[in-house]
Amino acid sequence: MKKLPLAIVSVAVIAGSAALAQQKSTVPPGVADAAIKAAFPGAPEQFVPRLSQDETMKQCSASHNNPPKEVADAIQKREKATIEYPADGKFIGDWKKGEALAQNGYGMRFTDYPPARANGGNCYACHQITKQEVSYGTLGPSLYQYGKLRDFKEAEVKAVYEKIYNSHAALPCSNMPRFGTNKVLTIEQIKDAVALLMSPDSPANKD
Amino acid sequence: MKSTTAIFAAVCIGALSAIGVAIAQDAETEKAIERYRQMLKEDPWSNPGLLDSDRGEALWKTPRGPKNVSLEQCDLGKGPGKVEGAFAELPRYFKDADRVMDVETRLLWCMEKLQGFNAADLVKRPHPGGGQPVKELGAIATWIANQSSGQKFAAKLDHPKEKEVVALGEDLFFRRSGPFDFSCATCHAAEGLRIRLQGLPYLADPKEARKVVGEWPAYRVSSTHVMTMQHRLYDCYWQMRMPELQMGSDASVALIAYLTKQATGGEIAAPGLKR
Protein backbone atom coordinates (compact mmCIF):
# COMPACT_ATOMS: atom_id res chain seq x y z
CA MET A 1 0.00 0.00 0.00
CA LYS A 2 2.75 2.39 0.94
CA LYS A 3 4.61 1.93 -2.33
CA LEU A 4 2.04 3.48 -4.63
CA PRO A 5 2.05 7.03 -3.24
CA LEU A 6 5.85 6.91 -3.19
CA ALA A 7 5.89 6.08 -6.92
CA ILE A 8 3.50 8.95 -7.61
CA VAL A 9 5.71 11.31 -5.63
CA SER A 10 8.80 10.21 -7.60
CA VAL A 11 7.04 10.83 -10.91
CA ALA A 12 5.94 14.25 -9.69
CA VAL A 13 9.49 15.09 -8.61
CA ILE A 14 10.94 14.04 -11.96
CA ALA A 15 8.28 15.98 -13.85
CA GLY A 16 8.96 18.98 -11.61
CA SER A 17 12.70 19.00 -12.27
CA ALA A 18 12.10 18.56 -16.01
CA ALA A 19 9.90 21.64 -15.97
CA LEU A 20 12.61 23.50 -14.07
CA ALA A 21 15.15 22.58 -16.73
CA GLN A 22 13.04 24.27 -19.38
CA GLN A 23 12.58 27.41 -17.31
CA LYS A 24 14.03 30.47 -19.00
CA SER A 25 15.43 33.44 -17.17
CA THR A 26 13.08 36.41 -16.82
CA VAL A 27 15.99 38.84 -17.09
CA PRO A 28 16.16 40.62 -20.47
CA PRO A 29 19.15 39.56 -22.60
CA GLY A 30 22.32 41.51 -21.93
CA VAL A 31 21.35 42.69 -18.43
CA ALA A 32 23.40 40.05 -16.61
CA ASP A 33 26.39 40.62 -18.93
CA ALA A 34 26.26 44.37 -18.29
CA ALA A 35 25.95 43.82 -14.52
CA ILE A 36 28.99 41.52 -14.52
CA LYS A 37 31.07 43.96 -16.59
CA ALA A 38 30.20 46.77 -14.16
CA ALA A 39 30.86 44.63 -11.08
CA PHE A 40 34.55 44.09 -11.85
CA PRO A 41 35.73 47.59 -12.83
CA GLY A 42 39.35 47.06 -11.76
CA ALA A 43 39.86 43.80 -13.65
CA PRO A 44 43.39 43.53 -15.07
CA GLU A 45 43.51 43.21 -18.85
CA GLN A 46 44.21 39.48 -18.80
CA PHE A 47 41.06 38.95 -16.67
CA VAL A 48 38.67 40.89 -18.90
CA PRO A 49 37.84 37.91 -21.16
CA ARG A 50 36.67 36.07 -18.03
CA LEU A 51 33.70 38.44 -17.76
CA SER A 52 32.21 37.11 -21.00
CA GLN A 53 30.69 33.71 -21.66
CA ASP A 54 31.35 31.39 -24.58
CA GLU A 55 28.46 29.56 -26.25
CA THR A 56 28.74 26.51 -23.97
CA MET A 57 28.71 28.61 -20.79
CA LYS A 58 25.68 30.50 -22.09
CA GLN A 59 23.76 27.34 -22.93
CA CYS A 60 24.61 25.63 -19.63
CA SER A 61 23.73 28.72 -17.57
CA ALA A 62 20.41 29.25 -19.36
CA SER A 63 19.32 25.66 -18.79
CA HIS A 64 20.71 25.47 -15.22
CA ASN A 65 23.09 22.78 -16.50
CA ASN A 66 20.26 20.64 -17.80
CA PRO A 67 20.17 21.36 -21.56
CA PRO A 68 17.56 19.92 -23.91
CA LYS A 69 18.90 17.05 -26.02
CA GLU A 70 19.65 18.96 -29.22
CA VAL A 71 21.58 21.60 -27.27
CA ALA A 72 23.44 18.91 -25.34
CA ASP A 73 24.44 17.22 -28.61
CA ALA A 74 25.69 20.52 -30.03
CA ILE A 75 27.75 21.23 -26.90
CA GLN A 76 29.25 17.75 -26.94
CA LYS A 77 30.25 18.00 -30.61
CA ARG A 78 31.69 21.50 -30.25
CA GLU A 79 33.69 20.70 -27.11
CA LYS A 80 35.00 17.37 -28.39
CA ALA A 81 36.45 19.21 -31.38
CA THR A 82 38.69 21.25 -29.03
CA ILE A 83 40.56 18.24 -27.63
CA GLU A 84 44.24 18.03 -28.50
CA TYR A 85 45.92 14.67 -28.12
CA PRO A 86 49.49 13.88 -26.98
CA ALA A 87 51.91 13.98 -29.92
CA ASP A 88 53.42 10.62 -28.91
CA GLY A 89 49.99 8.97 -28.72
CA LYS A 90 50.61 7.96 -25.07
CA PHE A 91 47.93 8.88 -22.53
CA ILE A 92 49.51 7.60 -19.33
CA GLY A 93 52.10 9.76 -17.54
CA ASP A 94 53.46 9.54 -13.99
CA TRP A 95 50.88 8.74 -11.27
CA LYS A 96 53.10 10.28 -8.56
CA LYS A 97 52.98 13.62 -10.34
CA GLY A 98 49.28 13.02 -10.86
CA GLU A 99 48.75 12.58 -7.12
CA ALA A 100 50.62 15.83 -6.41
CA LEU A 101 48.48 17.56 -9.02
CA ALA A 102 45.29 16.16 -7.48
CA GLN A 103 46.27 17.59 -4.07
CA ASN A 104 47.23 21.02 -5.40
CA GLY A 105 44.64 23.77 -5.79
CA TYR A 106 47.01 26.52 -6.86
CA GLY A 107 46.39 28.69 -9.86
CA MET A 108 44.49 31.37 -11.77
CA ARG A 109 42.99 33.27 -8.81
CA PHE A 110 43.73 36.99 -8.86
CA THR A 111 46.20 36.42 -6.01
CA ASP A 112 48.10 33.83 -8.10
CA TYR A 113 49.74 36.31 -10.50
CA PRO A 114 52.51 36.33 -11.54
CA PRO A 115 52.36 32.52 -11.23
CA ALA A 116 54.74 31.15 -8.61
CA ARG A 117 54.41 27.54 -9.79
CA ALA A 118 52.41 25.31 -12.13
CA ASN A 119 48.63 25.17 -11.77
CA GLY A 120 47.09 22.29 -9.84
CA GLY A 121 44.09 20.17 -10.76
CA ASN A 122 42.66 20.10 -7.20
CA CYS A 123 40.89 16.81 -8.00
CA TYR A 124 40.45 15.93 -4.30
CA ALA A 125 38.35 19.06 -3.77
CA CYS A 126 35.52 17.17 -5.49
CA HIS A 127 36.51 13.49 -5.83
CA GLN A 128 37.57 10.58 -3.71
CA ILE A 129 40.59 8.97 -5.43
CA THR A 130 42.92 7.01 -3.15
CA LYS A 131 41.93 5.31 0.06
CA GLN A 132 44.73 7.09 1.95
CA GLU A 133 43.38 10.58 1.31
CA VAL A 134 40.30 10.92 3.49
CA SER A 135 39.91 14.66 2.98
CA TYR A 136 38.05 14.56 -0.30
CA GLY A 137 34.99 16.37 -1.62
CA THR A 138 31.79 14.90 -2.97
CA LEU A 139 30.77 17.34 -5.71
CA GLY A 140 31.98 14.74 -8.22
CA PRO A 141 31.70 10.94 -8.17
CA SER A 142 34.22 8.76 -6.32
CA LEU A 143 37.12 7.74 -8.57
CA TYR A 144 38.48 5.15 -6.16
CA GLN A 145 39.65 2.08 -8.15
CA TYR A 146 38.56 3.84 -11.34
CA GLY A 147 40.99 1.92 -13.57
CA LYS A 148 40.62 -1.43 -11.82
CA LEU A 149 36.83 -1.33 -12.16
CA ARG A 150 37.34 -0.81 -15.92
CA ASP A 151 39.97 -3.54 -16.30
CA PHE A 152 42.51 -0.86 -17.32
CA LYS A 153 41.15 -1.05 -20.88
CA GLU A 154 42.88 1.06 -23.53
CA ALA A 155 39.63 2.66 -24.70
CA GLU A 156 38.92 3.70 -21.09
CA VAL A 157 42.36 5.28 -20.79
CA LYS A 158 41.65 7.49 -23.79
CA ALA A 159 38.16 8.28 -22.45
CA VAL A 160 39.64 9.49 -19.14
CA TYR A 161 42.11 11.72 -20.99
CA GLU A 162 39.23 13.24 -22.94
CA LYS A 163 37.09 13.72 -19.82
CA ILE A 164 39.84 15.63 -18.03
CA TYR A 165 40.74 17.62 -21.14
CA ASN A 166 37.12 18.61 -21.70
CA SER A 167 34.44 17.12 -19.48
CA HIS A 168 31.63 18.45 -21.68
CA ALA A 169 32.77 16.16 -24.49
CA ALA A 170 31.52 13.28 -22.32
CA LEU A 171 28.85 15.00 -20.23
CA PRO A 172 27.50 18.30 -21.61
CA CYS A 173 27.18 20.96 -18.87
CA SER A 174 29.33 18.95 -16.47
CA ASN A 175 30.37 20.98 -13.41
CA MET A 176 34.01 20.02 -13.96
CA PRO A 177 36.39 22.60 -15.46
CA ARG A 178 37.57 22.07 -19.04
CA PHE A 179 41.15 21.61 -17.86
CA GLY A 180 42.75 21.15 -21.29
CA THR A 181 40.61 23.40 -23.45
CA ASN A 182 40.81 26.29 -20.98
CA LYS A 183 44.60 25.84 -20.54
CA VAL A 184 44.36 25.17 -16.81
CA LEU A 185 46.53 22.06 -17.18
CA THR A 186 49.07 21.11 -19.85
CA ILE A 187 48.84 17.91 -21.89
CA GLU A 188 51.69 16.44 -19.79
CA GLN A 189 49.83 17.25 -16.56
CA ILE A 190 46.63 15.67 -17.88
CA LYS A 191 48.61 12.51 -18.72
CA ASP A 192 49.84 12.44 -15.10
CA ALA A 193 46.26 12.73 -13.83
CA VAL A 194 45.23 9.92 -16.20
CA ALA A 195 48.04 7.80 -14.71
CA LEU A 196 46.72 8.38 -11.20
CA LEU A 197 43.37 6.90 -12.24
CA MET A 198 44.44 4.31 -14.80
CA SER A 199 47.86 2.91 -13.77
CA PRO A 200 47.62 -0.54 -12.19
CA ASP A 201 50.35 0.54 -9.71
CA SER A 202 48.60 3.79 -8.72
CA PRO A 203 47.37 3.86 -5.08
CA ALA A 204 43.95 4.76 -6.50
CA ASN A 205 43.69 1.19 -7.80
CA LYS A 206 44.95 -0.58 -4.67
CA ASP A 207 42.66 -2.02 -2.00
CA MET B 1 12.63 -10.54 7.37
CA LYS B 2 15.03 -9.62 10.13
CA SER B 3 17.79 -11.90 8.85
CA THR B 4 17.45 -10.51 5.31
CA THR B 5 17.95 -7.04 6.72
CA ALA B 6 20.96 -8.22 8.68
CA ILE B 7 22.57 -9.82 5.61
CA PHE B 8 21.83 -6.74 3.54
CA ALA B 9 23.38 -4.57 6.21
CA ALA B 10 26.46 -6.81 6.36
CA VAL B 11 26.91 -6.62 2.59
CA CYS B 12 26.56 -2.87 2.70
CA ILE B 13 29.11 -2.54 5.48
CA GLY B 14 31.55 -4.69 3.54
CA ALA B 15 31.13 -2.88 0.26
CA LEU B 16 31.27 0.54 1.78
CA SER B 17 34.00 -0.04 4.34
CA ALA B 18 36.44 2.30 2.58
CA ILE B 19 33.87 5.06 2.44
CA GLY B 20 32.85 4.17 5.98
CA VAL B 21 36.30 4.99 7.35
CA ALA B 22 36.24 8.40 5.70
CA ILE B 23 32.72 9.12 6.84
CA ALA B 24 33.63 8.18 10.42
CA GLN B 25 36.54 10.64 10.33
CA ASP B 26 34.37 13.33 8.75
CA ALA B 27 31.77 12.72 11.43
CA GLU B 28 34.46 13.18 14.11
CA THR B 29 35.54 16.50 12.60
CA GLU B 30 31.94 17.62 12.26
CA LYS B 31 31.25 16.64 15.86
CA ALA B 32 34.21 18.64 17.14
CA ILE B 33 33.09 21.72 15.21
CA GLU B 34 29.54 21.23 16.46
CA ARG B 35 30.82 21.03 20.07
CA TYR B 36 32.71 24.30 19.54
CA ARG B 37 29.57 25.94 18.15
CA GLN B 38 27.55 24.64 21.06
CA MET B 39 30.04 26.06 23.58
CA LEU B 40 29.82 29.42 21.88
CA LYS B 41 26.03 29.26 21.89
CA GLU B 42 26.01 28.57 25.61
CA ASP B 43 28.15 31.66 26.09
CA PRO B 44 27.07 34.09 23.34
CA TRP B 45 29.55 36.70 24.56
CA SER B 46 32.44 34.50 23.51
CA ASN B 47 31.92 35.32 19.81
CA PRO B 48 34.77 37.74 18.97
CA GLY B 49 32.53 39.27 16.28
CA LEU B 50 30.62 41.06 19.02
CA LEU B 51 33.66 43.27 19.64
CA ASP B 52 33.37 44.47 16.05
CA SER B 53 29.64 44.94 16.50
CA ASP B 54 30.38 47.22 19.49
CA ARG B 55 33.00 49.06 17.46
CA GLY B 56 30.37 49.48 14.73
CA GLU B 57 27.89 51.00 17.17
CA ALA B 58 30.47 53.53 18.34
CA LEU B 59 31.39 54.36 14.73
CA TRP B 60 27.70 54.89 13.86
CA LYS B 61 27.30 57.40 16.70
CA THR B 62 30.60 59.27 16.28
CA PRO B 63 30.79 62.42 14.14
CA ARG B 64 33.16 61.51 11.28
CA GLY B 65 34.16 62.33 7.72
CA PRO B 66 34.74 65.69 6.00
CA LYS B 67 31.33 66.89 7.23
CA ASN B 68 32.02 65.67 10.78
CA VAL B 69 28.57 64.21 11.41
CA SER B 70 27.46 60.86 12.76
CA LEU B 71 25.37 58.32 10.83
CA GLU B 72 22.43 58.80 13.17
CA GLN B 73 20.43 60.48 10.37
CA CYS B 74 21.12 57.56 7.99
CA ASP B 75 17.84 56.00 6.80
CA LEU B 76 18.16 52.22 6.59
CA GLY B 77 14.58 51.96 5.33
CA LYS B 78 12.58 52.41 8.53
CA GLY B 79 13.27 56.12 8.91
CA PRO B 80 16.41 58.16 9.78
CA GLY B 81 18.36 56.66 12.66
CA LYS B 82 16.04 53.67 13.09
CA VAL B 83 18.38 50.67 13.30
CA GLU B 84 16.50 48.02 15.26
CA GLY B 85 14.85 45.58 12.84
CA ALA B 86 16.10 47.48 9.77
CA PHE B 87 18.46 44.71 8.64
CA ALA B 88 15.59 42.20 8.62
CA GLU B 89 13.91 44.23 5.86
CA LEU B 90 16.99 44.69 3.67
CA PRO B 91 17.76 44.69 0.79
CA ARG B 92 15.09 47.16 -0.28
CA TYR B 93 14.43 49.88 -2.83
CA PHE B 94 15.48 53.37 -1.68
CA LYS B 95 13.74 56.22 -3.43
CA ASP B 96 16.46 58.79 -2.64
CA ALA B 97 19.08 56.67 -4.39
CA ASP B 98 16.65 55.14 -6.91
CA ARG B 99 18.35 51.80 -6.27
CA VAL B 100 17.87 48.57 -4.41
CA MET B 101 20.51 48.36 -1.68
CA ASP B 102 21.80 45.84 0.84
CA VAL B 103 23.09 47.04 4.21
CA GLU B 104 26.67 47.66 3.07
CA THR B 105 25.66 49.47 -0.13
CA ARG B 106 23.31 51.64 1.92
CA LEU B 107 26.12 52.47 4.34
CA LEU B 108 28.32 53.50 1.39
CA TRP B 109 25.52 55.85 0.36
CA CYS B 110 25.07 57.33 3.84
CA MET B 111 28.80 57.73 4.42
CA GLU B 112 29.07 59.61 1.12
CA LYS B 113 25.90 61.73 1.33
CA LEU B 114 25.84 62.47 5.06
CA GLN B 115 29.46 62.34 6.12
CA GLY B 116 31.08 63.45 2.88
CA PHE B 117 33.35 60.43 2.42
CA ASN B 118 34.37 59.61 -1.14
CA ALA B 119 32.58 56.35 -2.02
CA ALA B 120 35.24 55.54 -4.63
CA ASP B 121 37.86 55.50 -1.83
CA LEU B 122 35.64 53.39 0.43
CA VAL B 123 35.37 50.62 -2.19
CA LYS B 124 39.10 50.59 -3.00
CA ARG B 125 40.16 48.07 -0.36
CA PRO B 126 36.90 47.43 1.46
CA HIS B 127 37.70 44.05 3.01
CA PRO B 128 40.30 43.01 5.61
CA GLY B 129 43.16 40.63 4.86
CA GLY B 130 43.60 37.51 7.01
CA GLY B 131 44.19 38.41 10.65
CA GLN B 132 43.13 42.05 10.22
CA PRO B 133 39.91 43.27 11.79
CA VAL B 134 36.86 44.00 9.63
CA LYS B 135 37.00 47.54 8.23
CA GLU B 136 34.89 50.36 9.64
CA LEU B 137 31.97 50.03 7.20
CA GLY B 138 31.90 46.27 7.85
CA ALA B 139 31.91 46.80 11.61
CA ILE B 140 28.93 49.16 11.31
CA ALA B 141 27.14 46.61 9.10
CA THR B 142 27.82 43.94 11.73
CA TRP B 143 26.21 46.08 14.43
CA ILE B 144 23.21 46.84 12.23
CA ALA B 145 22.72 43.12 11.50
CA ASN B 146 23.10 42.36 15.21
CA GLN B 147 20.28 44.84 15.91
CA SER B 148 17.96 42.44 14.01
CA SER B 149 19.30 39.29 15.66
CA GLY B 150 16.49 37.00 16.74
CA GLN B 151 14.17 38.44 14.08
CA LYS B 152 13.24 36.72 10.83
CA PHE B 153 14.17 37.83 7.32
CA ALA B 154 11.15 39.80 6.18
CA ALA B 155 12.28 41.88 3.19
CA LYS B 156 9.17 42.32 1.05
CA LEU B 157 11.06 42.47 -2.25
CA ASP B 158 7.77 43.18 -4.05
CA HIS B 159 8.58 46.59 -5.57
CA PRO B 160 9.08 46.21 -9.36
CA LYS B 161 12.75 47.26 -8.99
CA GLU B 162 13.22 44.77 -6.16
CA LYS B 163 11.70 42.00 -8.27
CA GLU B 164 14.04 42.87 -11.13
CA VAL B 165 17.03 42.70 -8.82
CA VAL B 166 16.05 39.33 -7.32
CA ALA B 167 15.57 37.89 -10.84
CA LEU B 168 18.99 39.22 -11.84
CA GLY B 169 20.48 37.64 -8.71
CA GLU B 170 19.06 34.25 -9.62
CA ASP B 171 20.42 34.63 -13.14
CA LEU B 172 23.87 35.47 -11.79
CA PHE B 173 23.72 32.55 -9.35
CA PHE B 174 23.61 30.17 -12.32
CA ARG B 175 25.91 32.18 -14.64
CA ARG B 176 29.03 30.22 -15.49
CA SER B 177 32.21 32.06 -16.41
CA GLY B 178 35.97 32.22 -16.00
CA PRO B 179 38.62 29.62 -16.90
CA PHE B 180 37.04 27.06 -14.54
CA ASP B 181 33.46 27.55 -15.84
CA PHE B 182 32.25 28.06 -12.27
CA SER B 183 28.99 29.62 -11.10
CA CYS B 184 27.59 29.88 -7.57
CA ALA B 185 25.49 26.86 -8.50
CA THR B 186 28.61 24.75 -9.09
CA CYS B 187 28.95 24.39 -5.32
CA HIS B 188 25.58 25.48 -3.94
CA ALA B 189 22.86 23.81 -6.04
CA ALA B 190 22.63 20.35 -4.52
CA GLU B 191 22.14 18.91 -1.06
CA GLY B 192 24.71 17.36 1.26
CA LEU B 193 27.84 17.93 -0.84
CA ARG B 194 31.24 19.18 0.25
CA ILE B 195 34.62 20.49 -0.95
CA ARG B 196 37.28 18.39 0.74
CA LEU B 197 35.64 18.06 4.18
CA GLN B 198 33.85 21.40 4.12
CA GLY B 199 30.07 21.08 3.86
CA LEU B 200 28.36 23.28 1.28
CA PRO B 201 24.95 24.87 1.83
CA TYR B 202 22.39 24.25 -0.92
CA LEU B 203 21.47 27.91 -1.36
CA ALA B 204 19.05 27.37 -4.24
CA ASP B 205 16.86 25.56 -1.69
CA PRO B 206 15.01 27.93 0.69
CA LYS B 207 15.09 25.29 3.42
CA GLU B 208 18.91 25.45 3.60
CA ALA B 209 19.18 29.15 2.77
CA ARG B 210 16.98 29.92 5.81
CA LYS B 211 19.47 28.06 8.00
CA VAL B 212 22.68 29.83 6.92
CA VAL B 213 22.09 33.25 5.35
CA GLY B 214 21.12 34.82 8.71
CA GLU B 215 24.56 33.98 10.16
CA TRP B 216 26.24 36.69 8.04
CA PRO B 217 28.14 38.87 8.86
CA ALA B 218 30.06 36.12 10.65
CA TYR B 219 33.26 35.74 12.62
CA ARG B 220 35.49 33.38 10.64
CA VAL B 221 37.80 31.32 12.79
CA SER B 222 40.11 30.48 9.84
CA SER B 223 40.81 34.13 9.01
CA THR B 224 40.21 35.50 12.56
CA HIS B 225 37.98 38.35 11.51
CA VAL B 226 34.39 39.25 10.78
CA MET B 227 33.47 38.68 7.17
CA THR B 228 30.49 40.58 5.80
CA MET B 229 28.18 39.26 3.08
CA GLN B 230 29.79 41.52 0.46
CA HIS B 231 33.18 40.09 1.49
CA ARG B 232 31.79 36.56 1.38
CA LEU B 233 30.71 37.07 -2.26
CA TYR B 234 34.06 38.71 -3.12
CA ASP B 235 35.76 35.62 -1.74
CA CYS B 236 33.50 33.28 -3.76
CA TYR B 237 34.37 35.13 -6.97
CA TRP B 238 38.06 34.92 -6.04
CA GLN B 239 37.66 31.16 -5.76
CA MET B 240 35.75 31.15 -9.06
CA ARG B 241 38.85 32.70 -10.71
CA MET B 242 37.01 35.93 -11.42
CA PRO B 243 38.46 39.40 -10.77
CA GLU B 244 37.74 41.51 -7.67
CA LEU B 245 34.01 42.02 -7.09
CA GLN B 246 33.22 45.68 -6.42
CA MET B 247 31.45 46.32 -3.14
CA GLY B 248 28.02 47.83 -3.80
CA SER B 249 27.95 46.84 -7.48
CA ASP B 250 24.54 45.96 -8.93
CA ALA B 251 25.63 42.34 -9.33
CA SER B 252 26.63 42.08 -5.64
CA VAL B 253 23.35 43.61 -4.50
CA ALA B 254 21.39 41.31 -6.84
CA LEU B 255 23.03 38.16 -5.45
CA ILE B 256 22.41 39.30 -1.87
CA ALA B 257 18.78 40.08 -2.75
CA TYR B 258 18.37 36.61 -4.28
CA LEU B 259 19.94 34.89 -1.27
CA THR B 260 17.84 36.95 1.14
CA LYS B 261 14.70 36.10 -0.82
CA GLN B 262 15.64 32.43 -0.58
CA ALA B 263 16.13 32.86 3.17
CA THR B 264 12.79 34.62 3.83
CA GLY B 265 11.45 33.48 7.20
CA GLY B 266 14.88 32.30 8.35
CA GLU B 267 16.20 33.62 11.64
CA ILE B 268 18.91 36.25 11.83
CA ALA B 269 21.70 35.26 14.22
CA ALA B 270 24.40 37.79 13.39
CA PRO B 271 27.28 37.88 13.86
CA GLY B 272 27.42 34.13 13.29
CA LEU B 273 30.44 31.92 13.67
CA LYS B 274 32.07 30.07 10.77
CA ARG B 275 35.01 27.72 10.39
Interface residues (C-beta under 8 A of the other chain):
Chain A: S25 T26 V27 V31 A32 A35 I36 A38 A39 F40 P41 G42 A43 P44 F47 R50 L51 S52 Q53 T56 M57 C60 S61 H64 N65 M108 R109 F110 T111 Y124 A125 C126 Q128 K131 V134 S135 Y136 G137 T138 L139 S142 Y144 N175 P177 R178 N182 K183 V184
Chain B: A18 I19 V21 A22 Q25 D26 E164 A167 L168 E170 D171 L172 F174 R175 R176 S177 G178 P179 F180 D181 F182 S183 A185 T186 C187 A189 A190 G192 L193 R194 I195 R196 L197 Q198 L200 W238 Q239 R241 M242 P243 E244 L245 Q246 S249 D250 A251 S252 A254
